Amino acid sequence: MGNDTLTRFLSSTGRELHGSAIRRMETVAARQPDLISFAAGYPAAELFPLDELRAMTADLLGGDGSAIQYGPTRGYAPLVAALAEEMGRRSVAVTPPQLLVTTGSQQGLDLVARVLVNRGDAVLMELPTFTGAIAAFANAQARLEGVRQDGEGLDVDDLESVTARLRRDGTPAKLLYVVPNFQNPTGALLSQARRRALLEWANRHDCLIVEDDPYGALFFEGEVPPGATRPIKADDDSGRVIYLSSFSKTLAPGFRVGWMAADATLVERFEIAKQAADLASGTLDQRVAYEAMRRGVLERLAPRLRAHYRARRDAMTAALRARLEGRLAWSSPRGGFFVWATLPPGEDDAALLERAVEQRLIFVAGSAFFVDGSGHDTIRLAFSAAPELLIDEGVARLGRALDRRPVGSRTR
């Protein structure tokens, strides 16, 4: 049991720290082993290339011990060079001074928030958006402002409207956070026309863009045309885009390896901030990620990942059609891990989640992804980690939770 009297020692930041709704759901899941989880966007553990990982780790640990020694803050040099090549394959020309290896892409968000955001700075975010980004910028005490989405992703007209309003208020936008590829939580794929429009907006309003791309490699073949996932940063001639990505969704999340690509001047400052955070990301993790690139493990694994997650997407949407057609409205994403659903009129996400837990099902309440307090008529369903045999049963449990809605209940 904690000592509440010690809270007097907390800083203003410490008092206002924002936790993760998704992590709270994991705690619920840990207490109920028979529970079906559509909550956390975990990759499917059965897809981890365990035999190859064992072989690579054995080779690395059979050497001179350098694989478990301290490493440079910027990152393991061969990995940084390989990441520059990978960025080239993503149509982004960068050199090693423009790259920083991070402890997962979440650390990249934290570094951006700590290095670039002052208390009260206006940070624009999609409505809805990734909860980890909300936490990072909220913990920096930013002023979070939401921008609506539609079927093509971020609504550029609403972006202009919000930007104009902030200027009138005397708090011009400092940066925009966006997940253009199979967005978390909606699964939306931002059109290339809108990506170009965002870059033009950033140049015109003297803003930065933080482009988070954890899912770009997980497109479903036959549903995404070539070039559709081309990064915003590919056309960035002014250094306004900070690009984040990681190996968490493609290799394994336990290897906490991500990276940032940004202007070299900014990377220098991020590197200094990282020194205070962890000195350097795990050397063994970085070496394994590099070997996975060098030995072609990721290249061989990618088609299997795409096929597997497409099959799980299909299983979930088929179950929703069979069991909840006409009761829920939902997306059918062309990549990534998530189905985004809108609840029946009068339903509330938190109340539904409470009833779903009684049915031994969890998901994430949609309001957790909105910075403006809205979204109580939405939920996120992650299909990535749930075995296909359990997806239909999970949707059936969702249906039973909907059936148990109290008479006369209303939204907030």
N, C-alpha and C positions, 0 to 999 in steps of 0.2 A: 504494500500500500504506500502511495506517495505521501510526501510531507507537503501539504498545501502551503504551509508558512514559507517554504523556500521559493515560492513564486515571486516573492518581493525582489529577488535577485535577477529576475528576467529583464532583458533589454526590451525596448519597444518592439523590435523585430521579433524577439523570442515570444512575446505575448501574442503576436498576431500571426504566427506561423499557421499555414493551411495544410491540413492533412489530405490524404487521398481517399476518395470514396471507393475506389477499386481495391485498395489495400484493406479497407474495412471489410469488404465482401470476402476477401481471402481469409480473414480471421473467422468469419462465419462458416466458410467452407471447411476449415480445418477442424471445427468442432462437430461436423456432421459428415462422416465418411460416405453416407449413402446419398448425399446431396448432389444434384446435377448443376454444374456451373456453366452459365453463359456469361460470366462476369469478366474475368481477366482475359486480356488479349494475349494469351500465352501461345507460343508455337507448339505444334504437336510433337511431344517428346519422342514418339516412335520414328520421327523423321531425322533425329539427330544421327549424324554419320559416326556412330560410336566406334566401329572397328578402325576407321581411318583416324579418328581422334586419339584412340589408344596408341596406334602406331606412331603418330606424330609426337605425342607426348613422350613416349618411350625414347624416341630418337633424341628429342630435345633434352631430356633428363639424363641421357646416357653420355652427354658431352662434358664440357669443362665447368659446368655450373653457371655459366653466364645467363642461361635462360631463367634463373631465379635470383639474379643479382639486381640491384638498383639499376634503373635505366634513365635515359634523358626525359625531361618533362615533355619535350616536343613529341616524343614517341620513338619507337624502335626504327632506326633509319631505313632499313630495307622495307619495312611496312609502310613508312611514309612515302617512299618512292613508288611502291606498288599502288598506294592509294592515289597518287598523282596519275598513274596510268589508268586506274579504274575511273577516275573522274573524266579523263579523256574519252573513255568509252561511253560516258554519260554526256558527252558533248561539251564538257566544261574544261577549259584549258587552265590548269594551275601548276605551280611549281612547289617544291617542298616548303619554302618559306611561307606559303599561303595555307599550310595545312597544320593541324594540331590533332593528335590522337587524344580522345577523351575517354573517361570511364563510363561508357555508354553515352548515348546521345542526350540523356537526361542531364549529365554533367555539362554538356554543351549549352543547354538552356540555362542552367544555373550560372555558368560563366557569363553568358550574354547579359543576364539580368543583373549580376553583380558589377560587371564592368561598365555597362552602358546605361543603366536605368537609375535615375535619382528618384527619391521619394516624390510622388505626385506626377511624375512623367506619364504622359498618355501612351498606352500600349494598346494597339488595335488587335482584336482577335476575332476569329470566325465564331458565329453563333450557329451551332455549338462548336466546341474545340476540345483538344486534348487536355485532360485534367492535369497532367504533369506540367504542361506549360502554364496553365492557370496558377498552379502552386508556385512555380518558379518566379513568375512576375508579380504575383500577389505578395510573396514573401519579400520581394524587393520594394514593397509598398508603392507599386505603380498604380496609376489610375487605369483600370481595365475597361475598355470600351468595345462593345460587340458590333460586328458587321454581319448582316443577314447573308444566308446562302439560299441558292435555289438548286435546280437539277444539274447545273453546270458548275456548282461550287460557289465561291465567294461572289456576291452581287456587287459589281463594280459601281453601279449607280448608288447603292447604299453606302459604299465606301466613300464616295465623293461627298455624300450628304453628311456622314459622320465627321469627315475631315473638316468640312466647312463649319459645322457646329462647334467643333473643338477650337478652331481658330477664333471664332466669335467669342468663345468663353475665355480666351487668353491662354489656353493650354494646347498648343498645336501637337499633333501626333508625332511621336519620336520614332516608333517602329511598328511594323505590322508582322504578326506571326501567322504563318499559313502552312497547312499540310496539303499540298496540291495533289498528291497521288494516293487515291483510295483512302480518303481522309478518315481520321479517327475523331469522331465516332460514326460519321454518316456514310462512309465508303465512297464519297463523291470523287470524281476525277475532274480536276479543274481543266477547262478547255485551254488550248494553246493561245487562242485569241485573248482570253482573260489573263493569261500569264504575261503576255506582252503588255496588256493594259495596266497590270499591276506595276510592272517595271517603269512604264511611262509615268504612272501616278507617283511612284517613289522619287523619280528624278524631278518631277514638277513641284512636288511639295517638300523636297529635301528631307526625305525619310529613309529609314533602313527597312529591309525585308529580312525576316528570319524564315528561311525555307527549310522545313523539317521533312525528311524523305526516308522514313523507315520501311515503307511498303512498295516503293517503286518497282522493285524486282519481282513482286508477287502479282503480276498481272495474269489474267486468265486468257490463255491463247485463244485466238479467234474472236475475242470480244474487245480488244484494245488495238487500234491501228498503230502501225509503226510511227514512232516519234511522238506519240500522245503523252508519254511520261517525261519528255525532254524538260530538264530543270529550268526554272526561271533564271538561275544563275548562268545558264549557257549563253544568254544574251546580255549579260550584265557587263557593260563596258566602264562603269563608274565605281565599281567596288561597293555598291549599296546592298548586295545580297550576301547574307551569311548562311551558308548551306550546312545542314546537319544530316548525318546518316549513321548507320551502325550495322553490326553483324548480328544483332540480337534476334531478328526475325528470319535470318537466312542460314546462320551457322548454329548458334545456340546462345541464349541470353545469359547463361552463366559465365561466358567469356565476356566480361564487361568492357567491350571495345567498340567505340564509336569514333567519329571524326568530325572536325569542322573544316570547312574551306571558306576563307574570307581574305580580305585585303591583308597584306603582310603587316601593316601597321597595327591593325586590330588584333591579329594573331599574336603579336608580341605582347600586347596587354593581357590577352586571354591566357597566355602561357605563364605570365607572372602571377595572375590570380590562381591558376591551377597549382603552382608551386605551394601556395599557402593551403590549398585544399587537400592534396594527396601526394605532392612531390612528383609523382608520375603514375600513370596507369600500370596495372600489373604486367610485369615483363613476360611472364609465361603466357598469359592470355594473349598478349600482342604477338608473341612468337608463334603461337598456335594459329592465330588468324592469318598471319603472313604465310605460314606453311599451307594453310587451306587454300590461299590464293595461288601460291607458287605451284602446288601439286595438282591444281585443277579441281579440288574437291567441291568448291562452290559452283563452278561451272557445270559439273556433272549433277550436282544436287538440285539446281534451279528448276529444271523441267519437272522433276518429281514433286517439288514443293507446289508449283503452280497447279499441277493436275490434282494433287491431294486437296488443296484448299478449295479448288473449284468444285470438287465432288462434295465437300462438306457444305459449301455455300448452297449447292443444289439440294442437298438433303434438308437443310434448314428451310429454304424457301418452299420446297415441296411439302414439308410438314405444315408450314404456315398456311399454304393454300388449302391443304386437305382439312385442317382442323379449325382455322381461324379466319378464313376468307369472309370478308364483309364485317369483321369485328376489328381487325387491325389493318392499318396501311403500312407498307414497308418498302424498303429499297431492295434492289437486287444488284449488289456491287459487282464491278468488273475486275476486282482484285482486292487484296487485303484480307482482313479478318472479321469484318463486322457487318451485321444487318441492323439498320436503323429503323425503328418502328414507331408509328404514331398510334396512341391509344384511343379507344372509343370516347365519344363526347361524355364529359362528366367524370371520367376516370382520372386518378391521380397516381403519379409514378411511385411515390413513397408508400402510399397505402397499398398499391398493387404489390410492391416488393415485399411488404410485410406479410401479405397473404401468400405470396409465392414461397417465402421461406417456410411457411407452414406446410406447403406442398413439397418441400425439399428441393426447391429450385432457387437459384440466385441469378441476377443479371445486374446491370448498373442502371440506376434511375437516371433518366435523361437530363434532369435539372442539374446534375453534377457537372455537366459539360457547358453550361451557359453562365456567362459572367454578368448577365443582367437580371438574374433571378427568375427567368422564365424556363420553359421546357418541361413543365410538370406533366405534360400530355405525351411524353416521349420516353422510350427506353432503348438501351443498346444491348444487342444480343451478339455475343462473340461465338462464332462457330469454329474457330481455329483449333481449340484444344479438346473439344467434346467429341468423343468417339461417335461415328455415324450411327451406331446402334442405339445410342442414348439421345441423339438429337430429337428423334420423333417423340420419345417419352418425355423429354424436357419440354417440348412444345405442348404436349398433352397436359403436363402439370401447369404450364402457363394458362392454358384454357380453363383448367379447374380453378386457378386463382382468380381469373376474370369472372367465372361463374359465381364466386363467393363475394362479389361486390355488395356491400350493404345497401339496402334499399334507401334511396334518397341521398346517397353520397354525392358529393360535388367536388369539382376542382377547387384549387386555392384561389 
